[in-house]
Amino acid sequence: MPSASLLVSAKRISTMQSLRQINLNLARSLSTITTRAGQSTFNNNKRLLDSSKRVVYSKRTISSVNGVGTSGTRSTVVQLLNNISTKREVEQYLKYFTSVSQQQFAIIKVGGAIISDNLQELASCLAFLYHVGLYPIVLHGTGPQVNGRLEAEGIEPDYIDGIRITDEHTMAVVRQCFLEQNLKLVNALEKLGVRARPITSGVFTANYLDKDKYKLVGDISGVNKNAIESSIKAGALPILTSLAETPSGQMLNVNADVAAGELARVFEPLKIVYLNEKGGIINGETHEKISMINLDEEYEDLLKQSWVKYGTKLKIKEIKELLDYLPRSSSVAIINVQDLQKELFTDSGAGTMIRRGYKLLKRSSLDEFPSTDLLRQTLEKDADVVSGKESVSTYLRSLETAKFVSYSDEPLEALAIVKENDNIVPVLDKFVCTNAAWLNNVTDNVFNALNRDFPSLQWVVSEDDPNIAWHFDKSQGSYLKNGKVLFWYGVQDINTVSQLVSDFVKKTTAETNGYSTSSSSGVFKNGKSTRAYSTRSTPKPNGTNTKPGRIGLIGARGFTGQNILALVDNHPHFEIAHVSSRELKGQKLKGYNKAEIIYENLQAEDIKRLEAKGDIDFWIMALPNNISEPIVQAIESVNGKSKILDLSADHRFVPETEWVYGLPELNDRERLANARKISNPGCYATGSQMSIAPLLDHIDGLPTVFGVSGYSGAGAKPTPKNDPKFLNNNLIPYALTNHIHEREISTRMGHEVAFMPHVGQWFQGITLTVSIPIKKGSLTSEQVENIYKKFYDGEKLVHVQKDIPLVKDISGTHGVAIGGFKVNDAGDRVVVCTTIDNLLKGAATQAVQNMNLAMGYGEYAGIPEDKIVQ
């Protein structure tokens, strides 16, 4: 049993600069910034987190190019953010916020008092966001300034029901104050290198709220997005007032909170932020700030609280009315200006976050779950299941006789299962959460329920879990052994702690017998594994089905979506039935000629309805990573007949029993033909695997892939990596280790592979130079070429050639070209060159190829013969 001296409570201890100081440092911009990251201690281990780090930022000038902060500035800002959050949280939230169009990130409503009292801090906060490429829509009020000016004139401000009576003189004062405060904020931002555009009118159309009662006060009837969208497109933050006009041009005064709500209904942002002095909603009884309100779970009880009255009750009701018709991903935050970054980029937040959420459901038997299939789908994401340590069916069988309690939200995005049995401390046996659950703090809600019902609890998490810091925050003690961390709370007795640790050590030692750490990148613990491919099979050029296939395309704005549309437009069987894009809703789908299709903004309920009616045969998820899962769940909840193809990386690493990996040349085509869910491979990953696969049995070391892609691979959203001017006479390396395609290639090959991606100055097409170590003297260049020709014999979309394939020849063609086979003089290394069009065989063509197989069409149907690689 471990010594009691080793059992030290391991709450995370952090020392860092305050947000206020960090903001001021950014504003000064020319000063040297020194921060110390927090120290973290584990009971008996030095490996899990760095004991201390000192990060020194050299002098940097805040500047911008074409409205976007330089990469140096962005890097500095991200590093600063890391000092109020973990790197995992910063990366996760940045990815989340940039997954939507720029105008859908956030609407920030600024109280007039903040501009008067905290202008520099407000500007610094907004500069943070701007320099990491985020463009909030900023709308400000001017109430205190108006009151001050009226009182200086000897006029008492007049209100009815909290609404300012606005006669002509008051209107003139309101307008003047708005213009002054707007200019003040714009000037402060521009001094920090932030492009900002004042938009003082032309956005809100309104009718009189009650002309006789309130005079020149408006009731918003319409929102014109043009000025806002034009500002963001030009790389400038839009700074709005809440002034409105009647159709005839009469200016009307509108409450800024009301105007922010109307903006939110039009743009449907992820965040609606209200900045005020209190920094959140304060519990009138405890006088503490409320961190989170889940309306579906807490609204009715909250309104019954004695302290919820007057303005607080009205504010909560207004927020509920706003969120009721927004996507569940939208939330409201009420915070102090100094806490803006902490609220946006940390799991803990800073002010009060209000969201619709879901009611938490508590169950104690399998019969209480409405769908065993949905429970199974959730458990399939569990780490032990994914690793093959246990199967879902075995675990479900164990629950039939176990004494357990589960907690989850309605769609099972977060699931906790606690087993009591004969344990001295109840065990949190499963804690499975989607990315959406983490980002929307559903995890905190579930854990709060656990705290409420279980005075003490123990659980185990892998040391490389991306949310490890969260678990430390929730625990009161921990112990690390063999790559696993035992956490607990509510255990005060040292003998009980010792028993928990002793049991944990015995179990982990038995489970990890033979485990050894490796210097590899960690895709496999020992650098090797069984390859993930099923038995290869012959092509299926002839189909058995000629019925039309109706496609539902979710996300069609990117280059891949456009190429899929072009292929479907000329396909003999597939046709577009529905296409969804929040930003393009109501516009005609361009480039598609079989029928007139109008963009929709399909929500989960719409998708369920279409699935229930059988309107769709194949859903295509053309979305960024970490976005598609709620849509997949909506489709599957109906138990319809459709199939799903996901173009993102979300499902490339799950068991093939659930999602089949769609690389026909290297996988079992029969499995693809029978699949309901297909994960489309990445472009680099496709070319790299096809470069390495024929020599898998000859590899004697670490293959290395040097890849260069055209800038279309960096997406359509403007960045330096897809800026032709920046790329002119240039080559940009990026993500030089641990790129997601490195993991994908290694996983599928069953052998670790090193991958180094770059972006070149051409638009589309990838060139790969692959170095493969082999046993010395085992192969000649001619033998290698023959191996590849035999391996890909009969594969229509693979061209094996003697010469080195050129990227200029592959652009716009459907397939892969492999050649340039060369064994070095030492005879221990093969170099192979491969080209592939990243938008076609690397994405769209492969998607159509997979869908053809799944629908029973000819494998190459719809792929133009004259454009196939030769």
N, C-alpha and C positions, 0 to 999 in steps of 0.2 A: 504494500500500500504506500502511496507517495507520502512523503513527509508533510506534516501540516504546515511547515514553514514555506512550502511551495505553493500553498493554496492562498493566493492573494487576490482579493477582489479586483476585477479588471475593467472598471468603468473607464471609458475613453476620456482622457484629459487633454484638453486643447488650449494652447496659448497663441493668440494671433492679434493682429491689429483690429481695431473696431472698423465697422463698415464706413463710419464717418471719416476715419483717417485714410482708408483706402481710396475713398472718393476724392478727398482733397489731394492725395498723392497723384491721382490720375489728372486732376485739374491742373496741378502744377507742372506735370509732364516732363519737366527738364531736370527734376531732382532725382537723386538716386533713391530707389525704393528698396528697403530691406525688410523682409518678413521672416518670421520663424514659424514653420509649420508645427502642428501640435505633436506632442510626444504621446505615444501609446505604449502601454505595457501589457504583456500577457503573463500569466502566472508563472510559467516555467519555460518560456520560449522567446527567442530574440528574432525569429524569422518572419513573423506574420505581417507586421507593419514596421516601417523604418522607425527606429527609436527617436530620431530627430533629423530634421532636414533644414538646411539654411539655404534659402533661395534669394539670390541677389539679382536685382534687375538693373542693368546698366541704363545710362541716359538714353531716352528715346523721345522723339518729338512726335506729338499727336498730329498726324497728317492723313490726308485721304486722296485717293486717286479715283477719278470718275465717281465720286460719291461713296466709295467703299474704302474703309480703313486699310492701310497697307498690311501685308502679312506680318511685318514686325510688330505693328501696333496691335493687331488682332492677337498675336501670340502673347504679348505682354498682358493684354486684358484677360485672356483666358488664364494665364498664370496667376493674375491677381484674384480671379474668381476662385481658383483652386485654394486660396487661403481663407475663403468663407465656406468652402464645400470640399468634398472629396473629388478627385479627378473623375471617378466613375459618375458621380452626380452631374458634374459640369458637362461631360461628354454626352451623357444620357439626355439631359434637358436641352442642350444645344441641338442634338439630333432631332429631338421631339419638336422643338419650336421651328426648325428649318424644314420639317417634313410637310408643312403646309405652305401655301402661297404667302408672300411677304405681308400682304395686308391682312392676313388671317392670324398673325402672331398674337397681337394684343391691342386693346384699346385702353389707354391710360387717361383717366379723368383726374385733373389736377385742381385742387381747391385754390381759390384766389389768394388765400392767406399764405400758401406755400411759396407762391411767386414773390410775395413781399418779404417773407421771413427766411426762406430756405432756397433762394434762387440758385446759388452756386452748387448746392448739393443736388438739387433737382437736375440741373444741367449735367453734372458729373454722372449721375445715374443714367440719364438718357444717352450720354456719350459712351458709357460701358456697352449698352445694347447696340448702339450704332456701329461701334468698332468691332463687334463680332458678327456683323452682317444682319442684325435684327432691326426691323423698322416698325416700331409701335406707332399707332395713330394716337396723337396726343390732343386732348381736348381740355381746355381750362375754363375756369370760372373767373369772376371778378367781383364777387359780392362784397368783401370787406372794403375794397377800393371805392366802390359805388357809395357804400354807407358813409365812408369817411368824407368823401367829397360833398355829399348832400348835407351832412351834419355841419361841415365847414361853412356851408351856405345858409345855415340856420333852418334846414328842412329836415323834419323827422321822417326817416324811412317808414313806409307804410306797407303792412302785409295783411292779407286775408287768407286764412287756412295755410299759412306758410308760404304763400305766393306773393311776390313783390308787386304792388300796384305800380304800373309803369305808365305814367302820363307822358306827354311829349317832352317836357323838360327832363324828366327822369330818363327817358329813352336816349336823349342826347348825351347824358352823363354816362349811361351804361355803354353806349357805343364808344365814347371817347376812352373810357377805362379799359374796355376790351382791346382796343387798338394799341393802347400804351402797354398793357401787360403782355400782349401777344408779341410786340416788337421787343420787349425786354427779354422774354424767353428766347426768341430767335437769335438775338444778339449774343446772349450768354452761351448758346450752343455753338454758334459760329466761332467764338473765341476759343473753343475747345476743338476746332477742326471738324465740327459736325455740320454737314449741309442741312439746312432747315428751311422750310418754305412756309411763310405765313398764309393761312387760308382763313380770312376773316368773314367771308360771306359766300353765298352761292352753293352751300352744301344742303342746308335744310329749307324745305318748303313747309309753310305752316298756314293754318287758318286761325282766326281769333279764338282763344280759349273761351272767353266770355267778355266781349268788348265792353259791355256796360259795367261789369263787376271789376275786371282786372285791367281794362284798357288795352295797352299795346303788349299783350302777353300772348305768345303763340302756342298752338297745339300742333305738333309736327305731323304733317301728312305725307311727306316724302323726303327721301335722302338721295342726293345726286353724288355718285361715287367718283365722277370723272376727275375732279381736281385732286382728290386723295390718291387715286391710282396713278395719275400723271406724276405726282410728287414722288411717290415711291419708285416708280419706274425710272425717274431721273436721278435716283439715289439720294433723295432728300427726305428728312423726316417731315411729315405734314403736321403743322401746329394749328389747331382749329379753335375758333370761338363757338359759342352756342347761339349766335345770332341767326335768326331765320327771316325769310321774306314770304309775304303772301304772293299769290300768282301775279298780282298787279304791281309788286315791287315794294310794298310797305314793309319796313323793317319791324320785326317783333322780337321781344325778349323771351328766351326760353331757359328754364332751369338747366344748368350744365349736367346734372345727374340724369335728367330725363333725356337730354340730347345724347349722352353717352350710351344710354340704353337703346335708343333708336339706331345708333350706329352699329351696336352689337347685333341687333336683329338683322341688319343688312349684311354685315361682313362675317358673322358667325365665327368670331375669333376663339382661339384657345383660352385666352385670358382677358377678363375685363377687370381692370385695376382701378380702385378708387383710393387716391392718396389723401390722407387727412392727418390731423395733428395727433389724434388718439392712437392711431396705428392699428386699429381693429375694433371689434365689438367687445366691450367689457362686461363681464358677468357682474350684475349689480349686487349680488350677494357675496361672492368671494373677492370681488374687485380685481380679478385676474382676467387677462386677455383670453378670449376663446380662440383656440387654434384652428378648429375645423367644425363646420356645420354641414352635415349630410341631410339635405332637405327631405328626401324620401323616408329617411329613418327617424328624423328628429323634429321636423317642422311643427307638427301638432302639439307635441309636448313642450316645445320651446315657446310657443305663443301662450301657453298656460302659466309660464313662469311669472311671478309677481313683478320682477324687475323689467320684464319685456313690455314696454308701454310707450306711448307717444311716438317720438321720432324713431326709436329703435324698432318698434313693431312695424311702423310704416316702411322703414328701410328693408327689413327682412321680407315683408310681403312683396315689395316692389322687385326685389332680387329674385324671389321665387317666380313671380309672373314672367320675369325676363328669361330665366333659365328653363322654365317649363317647355319652351318651344325652341330652345337651342340644342345642338348635339350634346350628348352626355359628356363629351370630351371638354366642353366649355365650363369654365368656373369663374367665380368672382373672388377677387382678393381685396381686402380693405387693410391698408398698411400705411406706415409712416414712410416718408420719402427716403430716409436713411436705410430702410430695410428692403428696398426694392430688389437688389440682387439676391439677397438671402431668400426672399420669398420665391423668386423665379428659379433659382438654381440649386436649392437644397431640398432634401426630403422633409426636413423639419419645418421649413418655412419660417415666417417671422410675424405676420399679422393674422388676420382671420380669413381662412379660405372657405368659400361657400360653393357647394356643388350639389347637383341633383343626387348623385350617388345611387346606391341601391340599398334597400333594406337588407340587413344582415339576417340570415336564416340559420337557426340552430337545429340540428338533427342528431338523433341518437340511434338510428337504425337505417339500413339500406332502403327499406320500404318507403321511407319518408322522402327520398330523392325522386323528383318527378321523372327523371330519365337516367337510367343506368348508363346509357350510351354517352350522355353529356358528362357524367362523372368519370367514365372511362377516358374520354378525350382529355379531361383535365389532368387525371393521374398519369397519362402518357407523357406529360411534360416534367414529371418528377425526376430528379437527378438519378435516383436508384433505378428507375425504370429505363431511362434513356441509356444508362451505362450497361444495362443488361443484368444488373444485380438481382432484380426480381421482375416478375411480370405483373401486369395489371390484374389479370384474372386471379393469380395467387393472392395478391393483396386483398382484392374484394372478397375472396373466399374467407380470408382471415377475419374480416370485419363482421362476418355473419355470427361469429361466436365471441367476438371481443366486446368489452365494455368501452365504448368510445363516445365522444361528442364531436360533432363537426360544426364549423362556422364558415359561412361563405356568403358572398353576394349572390344576387339572383342568376346572373349568367355564368357563375363559377369562374370568374376571372381571378378570384382569390379564394383559396380553400385551405383551412386548417383542420387537422384531425388530431384530437388528443386522446390517447389511450391511458386508462387508469389501471386496470387489472391489479396486479400485486406489487406494483412499483412503489417505492417509498416516497417518490415524488412523481406526479403525473408527467407523462412524456408527450411533448408535441411531436407526434410521429410523422406527420406530413405538413408541409407549408409550401404550397404550390401557387405561384402568382405569375400572371402575364406581365409584360412590360407596361401595359395600360394600367394595371392594378397598382404597380409601383409608382407610376407617374401621377396617378390621380389619388394617391394616398389611401387606397382601399386597404392596403396592408396595415396601416395604422389603425383603421377602424376595427379590423379583425383582431389585431393584437390588443386593443383596448377591451374588447369583449373577453378575450382570454384573461387579461388582468383582473377583470371584474369577477369572473367565475372561478378562477384558480389562484388561490393565494400564493402558490408556489408552482414552478414549472421548470422542466429541463428539456433541452433539444440539442441536436447536433447538426452542424453545417460544415461543408467543405471549406478549407482555408482559402481556396481561390474563388469562392462565391463572390460575384460582382457586388453583392449587397452586404458584404461582411460588416461594414461599418455600422449599418442599420442594426444588425443583430447585437453588436457590442453596445449600442445605445440602449437597446431594450433589456439588456441583461444586467445582473448585479455581480456576476462572476463568470469566469471562463477557464478552460484548460485545453491546451493543444497537444495532440498526439497523432503521429502518422498521417498528417495532412487533414485531420478532422478537428473541429473545435467543439467542445462541449460547453454549452451556455446554460445558465440557470438564473432564476430570480426567486426571492422569497425564502431562501434557505439560509438560516442563520446559524444553525447548529454545526460545529466543525466536524463532528462525527458523521453527520448526514452528508456533508460535502465530501468528506473523505471516501465514503461509500459510493457516492455518485461517480467520483473520479476513478476509483478502483474498478468499478463495473465497466466504465467507459474504456479504460485502458485495456482490459481483458478483451473486450469486444472488438476494438479497432485493431489490436495486435493480431487477433485471429483472422479478421477480414482482410488485412493488408499484408499477410505473411508473404514474404518474397518481394515486397515493394521496394524499389530503390529510386532515389532521385536521379534525374538525368539533366544533362546540359542542353538537351534539345529544346525546341520551342514549345514543347508541351502538348502537341497534338496527340501524341501517344506517350505513355509513361516510359516505355523502353525504346521509343523511336520506330517501332514496327507494330503492325497489327494485321489482322486479316483484311484483305481488300474488300471493299464494300459492294463490288459488282456481283450481280447474278451471272449466270451463264450467258455468254454472248449468243446472239441468234442472227439468222439471215434476214435481210431486208424484206419488207412487205409492200412491194410496189403496186400490187393489185388489191383493191378493196372488196368488201362484201356488202357494203351499205351505200345506198345512193340517196337516202332521205336527207332533206335540208337540215343543217345544224344551226340553231339560233344561238348567237353569242351575246353575252352580257359583258361589256368591257368597262371595268372600273379603273379610271385613270388613263386618259388617252392623249395627254398633252405632251408627253415626253417623246424623244426620238424613237424609242422602241414601240410605243403605242402607235405612232404614225406609220411605222413600217408594217406592223401587224394589220392596220387598216388597209394598207396598199395590197397586201397579200390576200386578205379576205375579199377585197373588192374584185379580185380576179379568180377567186376560188370557185370551183364548180358546185360546191355543196354548202359551204359556210356562208352565213349572212349575219350582219349586225342587227340585233333586235333592240338593245338598249345600250347607251353609253353614258357614263356618269362622270361629271366633273363639277365640283362646287363653283369653281371660278368661271366656267363657261356655260353654266346653266342657262337655258333658253336660246342659245346660239345654235346655228346649223352645223352639223358635223361636216367638215371640209375634207375633200379627198376621197369621199365614198359615194359611188354612183348607182348602187343597186336600189337604193330607196332614200327618201329624205328622212334623216334621223336628227332629232333635236337633243342636245345635251340635257341630261337631267342631273339632279343632285340626290342620288338615291341614298336613303337612310336605311338603317337596319330593318325597320318595319316594312319599307318598300321592297327590300330584297326578299324578306320572308314571304310577302304577298306574291311576288313574281314566282318564287320557287314553289309555293303551294299550288299556284295555277299551272305549273309546268311550262311557263313561257320561255324558259332558258334551258338549252342543252349543255352549254359550256360557259362557265364564268372565267374570265381572265382578270387576274389581279395585277395590274400594271402600276404598282404603287411602290413608294420607297420602303426600305426595310423597317420592320417593327410597326407596321400600320395595318396589315391585312387581317390579323387574327380576329377582330370583332366581326368583320364581314364574313369570314369563313364560318364562324360560330353561328351567325344568323342564317347562313345557307343550310348548315347541317341541322339546325334545330327543327327544321320543317320535315326532315326525312324525305326530301324530294328525289328526283331522278337525275339531276344535273351532275356534271363533272366540273372540277376546278383545276385551273392551272395558275400557279403563283410564280411571277417573274422575279420576286424579291428573294433574298437569302433566308427568309424566315423559316422555311421548312426543308432546307437542304441537309440538315443534320439530324432529322428525326428518323426513327426506324422505318424501313421500307414497307412494313406491314401497314403503315398509315399513309405516308407520302412516298410515291415512287419517284426516284431521281431520273429526270428525263434526258438522258444522253443515249439515244437509240443505238449508236455505233458501238457503245461499250456496255450497254445494259441489255436485259432480257426484254425483247420486244413484246413477248406474250404478256409479261407483267405490265408493261405500259398499256397494252391493248385492254387489259382487264382493270386498269386503275381507275379509281374515282377521283383521286387527288394526285396531281403531278407537280413536282417542284422543278422548275426550269433552271438549268445550271447557269453559272456566271460565264461571261464571255472569255475572260482570261482563263478561267478554270476549264472550259471546254477545250480550248486550244492546247493548254498545258497537258491535260490528261491524255489527249490524243497523241501528243508528242512523246509521252513517256510510256504509255500502256504496252506497246509492242515489246519493250525491253524490260518489263517488270521482272522477269525471271533472271535477268542478267545483271541487275543493279547490285553494286558493291560499294555503297557509300551514300552520300547525300546529293541527289540531283538538284541542280540550280537552274532557275528559270529567270532570264532577263527579258522583260516584256516592255514594249512601247506601244501605246494606243493612240489613235487619233483623238482629238479633243472632244468629240461627241461622247466618248466614254465618261467624261466628267459631268454629263448631264446638261440640261438646258438652262438651269439657273446660273446666272453670271458669276464666275469666279476667275481668278488668275489662270486656273488650269484649263479653261475653255475660252480664254481671251486670245484671238488670233494675233493681236498686236503684241501682247506679252510673250506669246509663244514664237514669234518670228525669230528665226535663227537661234532657237532656244530648245532645251529639253528639260522637263521638270521631273525629277524623281519625287516619289511620295510613298508614305506608308511602307518603308523599306523592310520592316519586320512585322510579323503577325497580322498581315493583311487578311481579310476574311477569305479571299481566294486561296491564300496559302493554306489555311485550315481546310478549305473545301477540297483542294487538290490532294492534300495529304490524306484526308479522311477517305476519299474515294479510291486513291491508289493503294491504301493500306501501307504506305511507306512515307516517311517524312520527306518533305520537299521544301527547299528554300525558294522564295519568290520575291522578285524586286520589280515593281511596276514603275513606269514612267509615262509621261504625256508628251506627244510630239506635236508638230505644227500642222499636220494634215487633219482632215475632218473625221474620216472613218477608216477603220482597218487596224488590225493589230499585227505586229511582228514579234515573234518569240525566238530567242536563241537559248536552246536548252542544252546544258552540259550534264551528261549522265556518266557517273563513274562505273566502270565494269571490272570484272576480274581480268588481270593483266594477260594479254595475249589471247583472249577468248574469242574475239571477233575482229574481222577486217571491215573496211568501209563498204565493200561490195556485199558482204554478208549482212551487214546492218540494213542496207537498202533492200535486199531481198526479203528480209524479215518483215519490213514495213509493207512491201508490196503484197506479200502473202497474207499478212494480218488484215489488211483493208481490201482485199480482193472482193469485188462485188458491191462495195459501198459507194453509192452514187455520189455522195456529197464529200468524198475524200479523194484528193488527187495526190498520189505519191510520185515525185519527180526526182531526177538526179541533181538538177541544179538547185541553187538557193532560191526559194520563192520570194517574190518582192511584194511589199505591201501595196504598191501602186496598182498591181495587177489584181489584188483580191477585193479591193473596194467595189462595192455594188454587186458582188457575186455571192452565190449561195453555196457555202462549203468551206472546206479546210484544205490548204495546200501544205504538204510536208516534203522537205528535201534537204539538199546540202549535206548529206550524211558524211561525216568525217571522223575517223578514229585517229587520235594523236600518235606521235611517233613512239611514245612509251607503251602504247597499246592498252592503256588503262582508263581511257575516257572517250566517250562518243559525244559529238556535238550534232544536234539536229535543229533545223530551222523550220518554223511553221508560221503561216499567215492565216488569218481568219477575219472576216468582217464582223466587228463587234456588235453591229446593229442587226445583222441577218443571222448567219449560222450561230453567232454568239448570243442571239436573243430571239428575234422575231421568227426567222426561218425555223429555228429549233422548236419554238412554241407551236408553230403550225404543224411541223413534223410530228410532234408528240400528240397534238390534238387529232390529227389524222388517224394515228394508230389507235387512240382511245375511242374514236367514233366508228372505226371499221372502214374508213376511207383508205384509198391508196396512200402509202406513206409519203409520197412526193406530190400529192395532189395540191394544186395551187402554187407550186414553186416553179417559176418560169424556167423552161428547159434551156433557153438561150443564155441564161444568166448563171447556170450551174458551173462551178469551178472546173477548169480543164487544164 
